[in-house]
Amino acid sequence: MTVRTLKLVAVSAGLSVPSSTRLLADRLTEAVRGTLAERDVEVQVRVVELRELAVPIANHLVTGFPAPALGEAIEAVTEADGLIAVTPVFKASYSGLFKSFFDLIEPDALTGKPVLIAATGGTARHSLVLEHALRPLFAYLRALVLPTTVYAASEDWGGSGDTLTDTLPVRIERAGGELAGLMAAGAARTPELVHAAAIG
């Protein structure tokens, strides 16, 4: 029996280099990959850096025609078996770049697709953005949003900038395990879950 390689895509809306948003996306990706490896499931990983697509995204919103690189990114997201979406918090919501990219996704393209939502911000008080902004966005897109979300404040990162505190890795592993489980089970193509996402 031929085993299909699963596709995992992480969308990072970080603007700086290096970016804590990208770092979180990488940690989540590693958690999913690790769990799938334990189950002998092969996974192909792609990270979409929205910072590199900012101008093509703006042009597409105006012209309606995507540049090749943007078209490839949109295709990767819509064809993924699992999606990780990470944004920095701006004014108590997701970034404009993050929202603009997902505005370009066809309304039904994410139906039933497992999505892990995550965010980064200066303080823990912004963590509710995951529930009052990101979850409704992906619920509207009929995605299957995981119950566990991950928020990383500045205090969650160590002094070197990419060293994690004790609590953040636990959340990362739990969320990564949930996404890996749904991907391995083929949740993106399970009719019952698609129906549940559509009416949820």
PAVEX-71285 format. One record per residue: residue number from 1; residue in one letter; y, x, z of N, C-alpha, C in turn. Coordinates in steps of 0.2 Angstrom, whole numbers, plus 5000, padded with zeros to 4 digits. Example, Ala and Ser with C-alpha at 12.3 -4.5 7.8 and 13.67 -1.06 7.14 Angstrom:
1:A:4972:5066:5039:4978:5062:5039:4984:5066:5039;
2:S:4989:5064:5035:4995:5068:5036:5000:5064:5039;
//
This chain:
1:M:4994:5004:5000:5000:5000:5000:5006:5004:5000;
2:T:5011:5003:4996:5017:5007:4995:5022:5004:5001;
3:V:5024:5009:5004:5029:5007:5010:5036:5009:5007;
4:R:5040:5003:5007:5047:5004:5005:5052:5007:5010;
5:T:5056:5012:5007:5061:5015:5011:5066:5011:5013;
6:L:5068:5010:5019:5073:5005:5021:5080:5009:5020;
7:K:5085:5005:5019:5092:5007:5018:5096:5005:5024;
8:L:5099:5010:5027:5104:5009:5032:5111:5012:5030;
9:V:5116:5008:5031:5123:5010:5029:5127:5009:5035;
10:A:5131:5014:5037:5136:5014:5042:5143:5014:5039;
11:V:5147:5009:5040:5154:5009:5038:5159:5011:5044;
12:S:5162:5017:5042:5167:5019:5047:5174:5019:5045;
13:A:5178:5015:5049:5185:5014:5047:5190:5019:5051;
14:G:5187:5025:5054:5191:5030:5057:5196:5033:5052;
15:L:5202:5035:5054:5207:5037:5050:5208:5045:5051;
16:S:5206:5048:5056:5208:5055:5058:5201:5059:5056;
17:V:5203:5066:5056:5197:5070:5055:5198:5076:5060;
18:P:5193:5076:5065:5187:5072:5066:5189:5065:5069;
19:S:5185:5061:5069:5187:5054:5071:5181:5052:5076;
20:S:5184:5049:5082:5179:5046:5087:5175:5040:5084;
21:T:5178:5037:5079:5175:5031:5076:5169:5034:5072;
22:R:5170:5039:5068:5165:5042:5064:5159:5045:5069;
23:L:5161:5048:5074:5157:5051:5079:5152:5045:5082;
24:L:5155:5039:5083:5151:5034:5086:5146:5031:5080;
25:A:5149:5031:5074:5145:5029:5069:5139:5033:5068;
26:D:5140:5040:5068:5134:5045:5068:5129:5044:5073;
27:R:5132:5043:5080:5127:5042:5085:5123:5036:5084;
28:L:5126:5031:5082:5122:5024:5081:5117:5025:5076;
29:T:5119:5029:5070:5114:5030:5065:5108:5034:5067;
30:E:5110:5039:5071:5104:5043:5074:5100:5039:5078;
31:A:5102:5035:5082:5098:5030:5086:5093:5026:5082;
32:V:5096:5023:5077:5092:5019:5073:5087:5023:5069;
33:R:5089:5028:5066:5084:5033:5063:5079:5035:5067;
34:G:5080:5037:5073:5075:5039:5078:5070:5034:5080;
35:T:5073:5028:5081:5068:5023:5083:5063:5021:5077;
36:L:5066:5021:5071:5062:5020:5065:5057:5025:5064;
37:A:5059:5031:5065:5054:5037:5064:5048:5036:5069;
38:E:5050:5034:5075:5044:5033:5080:5039:5028:5077;
39:R:5042:5023:5073:5037:5018:5070:5035:5020:5063;
40:D:5036:5027:5061:5034:5029:5055:5037:5025:5049;
41:V:5043:5023:5050:5046:5020:5045:5052:5024:5042;
42:E:5052:5025:5035:5056:5030:5032:5063:5026:5031;
43:V:5068:5029:5032:5075:5026:5031:5080:5031:5027;
44:Q:5083:5028:5023:5089:5032:5019:5095:5030:5022;
45:V:5099:5034:5024:5106:5033:5027:5112:5035:5023;
46:R:5116:5031:5023:5123:5032:5019:5128:5030:5024;
47:V:5133:5034:5025:5140:5033:5028:5145:5032:5024;
48:V:5149:5026:5024:5154:5024:5020:5161:5026:5024;
49:E:5164:5031:5022:5171:5032:5025:5176:5028:5022;
50:L:5179:5023:5025:5184:5019:5022:5191:5023:5021;
51:R:5192:5028:5025:5198:5032:5024:5198:5035:5017;
52:E:5193:5037:5015:5192:5040:5008:5193:5035:5003;
53:L:5193:5028:5004:5193:5023:4999:5199:5019:5000;
54:A:5204:5021:5004:5210:5017:5006:5214:5015:5000;
55:V:5215:5020:4995:5219:5018:4989:5215:5013:4985;
56:P:5209:5015:4983:5205:5010:4979:5204:5003:4982;
57:I:5204:5003:4989:5203:4996:4992:5210:4992:4990;
58:A:5216:4996:4991:5222:4992:4990:5223:4990:4983;
59:N:5221:4995:4978:5221:4993:4971:5217:4987:4969;
60:H:5211:4987:4972:5206:4982:4971:5209:4975:4973;
61:L:5212:4975:4979:5215:4969:4981:5221:4966:4977;
62:V:5224:4971:4973:5229:4969:4969:5227:4967:4962;
63:T:5222:4971:4959:5220:4970:4952:5213:4966:4951;
64:G:5209:4966:4957:5203:4963:4956:5197:4967:4953;
65:F:5199:4973:4952:5194:4978:4949:5193:4984:4953;
66:P:5187:4985:4955:5185:4991:4960:5184:4997:4956;
67:A:5187:5003:4959:5186:5009:4956:5178:5011:4957;
68:P:5175:5015:4953:5168:5017:4954:5166:5018:4961;
69:A:5170:5023:4964:5168:5025:4971:5167:5019:4976;
70:L:5172:5014:4975:5173:5008:4979:5167:5003:4977;
71:G:5166:5003:4971:5160:4998:4969:5154:5001:4971;
72:E:5153:5007:4971:5146:5010:4974:5146:5009:4982;
73:A:5151:5009:4985:5151:5008:4992:5150:5000:4994;
74:I:5153:4996:4990:5151:4989:4991:5144:4987:4989;
75:E:5142:4990:4984:5135:4989:4982:5130:4992:4988;
76:A:5132:4998:4991:5127:5000:4996:5127:4996:5002;
77:V:5133:4993:5004:5133:4988:5009:5129:4982:5008;
78:T:5130:4979:5002:5127:4973:5001:5119:4974:5000;
79:E:5117:4980:4998:5110:4981:4997:5106:4984:5003;
80:A:5110:4985:5008:5107:4988:5014:5102:4983:5018;
81:D:5097:4986:5021:5093:4983:5025:5096:4982:5032;
82:G:5100:4986:5034:5104:4986:5040:5111:4989:5040;
83:L:5115:4986:5043:5122:4988:5043:5125:4990:5050;
84:I:5129:4995:5050:5132:4997:5056:5140:4997:5054;
85:A:5144:4993:5058:5151:4993:5056:5155:4995:5062;
86:V:5159:5000:5061:5163:5003:5067:5170:5004:5065;
87:T:5174:5001:5069:5182:5001:5068:5185:5004:5074;
88:P:5191:5007:5073:5196:5008:5079:5199:5002:5080;
89:V:5202:5001:5086:5205:4995:5088:5213:4996:5087;
90:F:5216:4992:5083:5223:4992:5082:5226:4985:5084;
91:K:5230:4985:5089:5234:4979:5091:5229:4973:5093;
92:A:5224:4975:5097:5219:4970:5099:5214:4967:5094;
93:S:5213:4971:5088:5209:4968:5083:5206:4974:5079;
94:Y:5202:4973:5074:5200:4978:5069:5206:4981:5065;
95:S:5205:4986:5062:5210:4989:5058:5211:4985:5052;
96:G:5217:4986:5049:5218:4983:5042:5214:4985:5037;
97:L:5212:4992:5037:5208:4995:5032:5201:4992:5032;
98:F:5198:4991:5038:5192:4988:5040:5191:4981:5037;
99:K:5196:4977:5039:5196:4970:5036:5197:4970:5029;
100:S:5201:4974:5026:5202:4974:5019:5196:4975:5015;
101:F:5192:4980:5017:5186:4982:5014:5181:4976:5014;
102:F:5180:4973:5020:5176:4967:5020:5178:4961:5017;
103:D:5185:4960:5016:5187:4955:5011:5185:4956:5004;
104:L:5183:4961:5002:5181:4963:4995:5173:4961:4995;
105:I:5170:4960:5000:5162:4958:5000:5162:4951:4998;
106:E:5157:4949:4993:5156:4942:4991:5154:4938:4998;
107:P:5156:4932:4998:5155:4928:5004:5148:4928:5006;
108:D:5143:4927:5002:5136:4926:5004:5132:4933:5004;
109:A:5135:4939:5002:5132:4945:5001:5129:4948:5008;
110:L:5131:4946:5013:5128:4948:5020:5124:4943:5023;
111:T:5123:4937:5020:5119:4932:5023:5112:4935:5026;
112:G:5111:4934:5033:5105:4936:5036:5104:4943:5037;
113:K:5109:4947:5035:5108:4954:5036:5110:4957:5043;
114:P:5105:4961:5046:5107:4963:5053:5113:4968:5053;
115:V:5117:4966:5057:5123:4970:5058:5125:4972:5065;
116:L:5125:4978:5066:5127:4981:5073:5135:4982:5073;
117:I:5139:4979:5077:5146:4980:5077:5148:4985:5083;
118:A:5153:4989:5082:5155:4994:5087:5162:4995:5085;
119:A:5165:4998:5091:5173:4999:5090:5174:5005:5095;
120:T:5180:5008:5093:5183:5013:5098:5190:5012:5099;
121:G:5192:5014:5105:5199:5013:5107:5201:5017:5113;
122:G:5207:5017:5115:5210:5021:5120:5207:5020:5127;
123:T:5207:5013:5129:5204:5011:5135:5199:5006:5135;
124:A:5195:5005:5140:5190:5000:5140:5193:4993:5140;
125:R:5199:4991:5141:5201:4985:5141:5202:4982:5134;
126:H:5201:4986:5129:5201:4983:5122:5194:4981:5120;
127:S:5189:4982:5124:5182:4981:5122:5180:4974:5120;
128:L:5184:4969:5122:5183:4962:5120:5184:4961:5113;
129:V:5187:4965:5109:5189:4965:5102:5182:4964:5099;
130:L:5177:4966:5101:5170:4965:5098:5168:4958:5098;
131:E:5170:4954:5103:5168:4947:5104:5173:4942:5101;
132:H:5179:4944:5101:5184:4939:5099:5187:4941:5092;
133:A:5185:4947:5089:5187:4948:5082:5181:4950:5077;
134:L:5177:4955:5079:5172:4957:5075:5166:4952:5074;
135:R:5164:4950:5080:5158:4945:5079:5160:4939:5075;
136:P:5166:4936:5076:5168:4930:5072:5168:4932:5064;
137:L:5171:4938:5063:5171:4940:5056:5164:4940:5053;
138:F:5159:4943:5056:5153:4944:5053:5149:4937:5053;
139:A:5150:4933:5058:5147:4926:5058:5150:4922:5052;
140:Y:5156:4923:5051:5159:4919:5045:5155:4922:5039;
141:L:5154:4928:5038:5150:4931:5032:5143:4929:5033;
142:R:5140:4926:5038:5133:4924:5039:5129:4929:5040;
143:A:5131:4935:5043:5127:4940:5045:5123:4939:5051;
144:L:5118:4943:5052:5114:4942:5059:5117:4947:5063;
145:V:5122:4946:5067:5125:4950:5072:5121:4952:5078;
146:L:5120:4958:5080:5115:4959:5085:5119:4957:5092;
147:P:5115:4956:5097:5117:4954:5103:5121:4959:5107;
148:T:5118:4966:5106:5121:4971:5109:5126:4974:5105;
149:T:5132:4975:5107:5138:4978:5104:5140:4985:5108;
150:V:5143:4989:5104:5145:4996:5107:5152:4997:5107;
151:Y:5155:4998:5112:5162:5000:5113:5163:5007:5116;
152:A:5167:5011:5113:5168:5018:5116:5175:5019:5117;
153:A:5177:5020:5123:5184:5022:5125:5185:5029:5125;
154:S:5191:5032:5126:5192:5039:5126:5188:5042:5132;
155:E:5188:5038:5137:5184:5041:5143:5177:5042:5142;
156:D:5174:5038:5137:5167:5039:5136:5165:5045:5133;
157:W:5170:5049:5130:5168:5055:5127:5170:5061:5131;
158:G:5166:5066:5131:5167:5072:5135:5173:5076:5133;
159:G:5174:5081:5137:5180:5086:5136:5180:5089:5129;
160:S:5174:5090:5126:5173:5093:5119:5175:5088:5114;
161:G:5175:5082:5115:5177:5077:5110:5171:5074:5107;
162:D:5165:5077:5107:5159:5073:5105:5153:5073:5110;
163:T:5155:5075:5116:5150:5075:5121:5150:5068:5125;
164:L:5145:5065:5126:5145:5058:5128:5144:5058:5136;
165:T:5147:5053:5139:5146:5051:5146:5139:5048:5147;
166:D:5137:5047:5153:5131:5045:5155:5129:5038:5152;
167:T:5135:5033:5152:5133:5026:5150:5133:5025:5143;
168:L:5137:5028:5139:5138:5027:5132:5131:5028:5128;
169:P:5127:5033:5130:5121:5034:5126:5116:5028:5127;
170:V:5116:5025:5133:5112:5020:5135:5113:5014:5130;
171:R:5120:5012:5129:5122:5007:5125:5120:5008:5118;
172:I:5121:5015:5116:5119:5017:5109:5112:5016:5108;
173:E:5108:5018:5112:5100:5018:5111:5098:5010:5111;
174:R:5101:5006:5115:5099:4999:5115:5101:4996:5109;
175:A:5107:4997:5107:5109:4994:5100:5105:4996:5094;
176:G:5104:5003:5094:5101:5006:5089:5094:5003:5089;
177:G:5090:5002:5094:5084:5000:5095:5083:4993:5092;
178:E:5088:4989:5094:5088:4982:5091:5089:4982:5083;
179:L:5093:4986:5081:5094:4986:5073:5088:4988:5070;
180:A:5085:4994:5073:5079:4996:5070:5073:4991:5070;
181:G:5073:4987:5075:5068:4982:5076:5068:4977:5070;
182:L:5075:4975:5069:5076:4969:5064:5075:4972:5057;
183:M:5077:4978:5056:5076:4981:5050:5068:4982:5048;
184:A:5065:4985:5053:5057:4986:5052:5054:4979:5051;
185:A:5056:4974:5054:5053:4967:5053:5055:4964:5047;
186:G:5060:4967:5043:5062:4964:5037:5067:4958:5038;
187:A:5071:4958:5043:5075:4952:5045:5080:4950:5040;
188:A:5082:4955:5036:5087:4953:5031:5084:4949:5026;
189:R:5078:4948:5025:5075:4944:5020:5070:4938:5023;
190:T:5071:4937:5030:5067:4932:5033:5071:4925:5032;
191:P:5068:4920:5029:5071:4914:5028:5074:4911:5034;
192:E:5070:4911:5039:5071:4908:5046:5078:4911:5048;
193:L:5078:4917:5048:5084:4921:5051:5090:4920:5047;
194:V:5089:4919:5040:5095:4918:5036:5098:4911:5037;
195:H:5093:4906:5038:5095:4899:5040:5099:4899:5047;
196:A:5096:4903:5051:5099:4903:5058:5106:4906:5058;
197:A:5107:4911:5054:5114:4915:5053:5119:4910:5049;
198:A:5116:4906:5045:5120:4901:5041:5123:4896:5045;
199:I:5119:4894:5050:5122:4888:5054:5124:4890:5061;
200:G:5124:4897:5062:5126:4899:5069:5134:4900:5069;
//
